[in-house]
């Protein structure tokens, strides 16, 4: 996703305008790079809150001063960019130092993609933070200074770097006496296996970095004692933004992994290595498409693919407790590193699991749908460069549906997650809570005005109480225009347990009247799922944290649901 000049911003805004016209059909860990075991409910220090609210680098940091903005506008943009880049640096420093328990890869990515806007001491601090282990500038994550650096162990495409002395040294045991430490060989084999899996599935290989990382043109992995800080791994897109590549957003990168995974009680060290490699190497793969893409998409799909590659580890189940399976009123494209929604973007892997179970076509052993999303989100020269939700919606439209419609189906499925996902029962998926649970009798109805944010849902259950066989449930829906994403699904449960789900046909104003069977003798309950499937955004607003680093245009949309039993 481009961080464009104003001319490109206008192109994206034009795209959004087109989307709003056709939106009647749109109606529409931490496994983290840091994989923190302290849980997702960690809070940001109050002193940092004001400066660390946005997890993204300034989207216009590389605006062209000679473009249509004019010199004054360019100067203001540059000022904002430096401020936001400094905030990204401050946040990354806080994460690395342990003052904030957050998303390490995305924090470092934001520094890397906004580094050009930094000056003086801040630029030097960013360079130190982003440096590869062993570089003379020093590194705050894996620092090989004072340690004996070994010759890397390499395959035809990957090199694993390590030291033989100091805290960062992995186990040097060599059961085969071949001069290659077993743990380092295990890392190399694991990265190689994951790489082959992704290539076979059609994904692009991470871009080659030339002579960096010891002079080879292979993908570089560095081992160090990052587990003591609570981190499992990270990846950094470290290709500098220069005049020759400013219009390309695919970047080369490198990864850091823990040197033994001995600090973590959950899963075995090998299992933790496996899912970390699947997650982090997928970030390197993503960066080969667009290192500037929205963080929620990057993290959700990286958490999703862990379970596709290493199905029995099930490490990503921990993220479901902060997802739309437990918080359906939180926008799907939320990227959050603080408060009660901390890590929400990881839990969104369940949306991609839902989609790939619905559309299971596979390529090379992996579901193809996520590959299709990255192909249209491709920011390399000649790529379509759709932003996150735009890419998801476009891929789903090619299948005859839309992002908004699938959000509605996802919300309905999440009400009974244990039976609607292939592994729901065995892995104890939580079921989404109700927004309201009301009884409706022949004398007592129900009416409520609610507000929904974009890409969010809520479900109201209506239960018949002493309702005669000749009565039906009359629903009156007064929502926002369908061009703003309004959708409604109704699920009815018979006394025998049979569920029937239908879509309510709203008029263009978002209104509908609907009658459905409601006799106490035959109906257990009726659930009305209300959806704000709006995909309209004001992109690249500097402060926005929704899709396309922007602001959602259809927040807190009001709507009224009224229900009564009628003959």
Beta strands, then each sheet from edge to edge (+ up, - down):
strand 1: 153-154
strand 2: 158-161
strand 3: 219-224
strand 4: 233-237
strand 5: 253-258
strand 6: 362-363
strand 7: 366-367
strand 8: 436-440
strand 9: 446-452
strand 10: 456-464
strand 11: 472-478
strand 12: 486-494
strand 13: 499-503
strand 14: 511-517
strand 15: 523-532
strand 16: 537-538
strand 17: 551-552
strand 18: 557-566
sheet 1: 1+ 2- 3- 5- 4+
sheet 2: 6+ 7-
sheet 3: 8+ 10+ 15- 12+ 13-
sheet 4: 9+ 18- 11+ 14-
sheet 5: 16+ 17-
end
